[in-house]
Amino acid sequence: MQSEPINKVVLTSANITDAKSLKHVLPSVGAIYADKGYYSY
């Protein structure tokens, strides 16, 4: 696994979920590894 420094940041208000913001910071190719941030119903 290759690691790189963080090169993009997106700030949103508290009522915007992470899922809606990810498309702005994720790379267009390659694998993405993440955890479940919190449980929602």
MODELLER restraints for C-alpha pairs under 7 A, 6 or more apart:
rsr = mdl.restraints
at = mdl.atoms
rsr.add(forms.Gaussian(group=physical.xy_distance, feature=features.Distance(at['CA:8:A'], at['CA:25:A']), mean=5.89, stdev=0.5))
rsr.add(forms.Gaussian(group=physical.xy_distance, feature=features.Distance(at['CA:9:A'], at['CA:25:A']), mean=6.74, stdev=0.5))
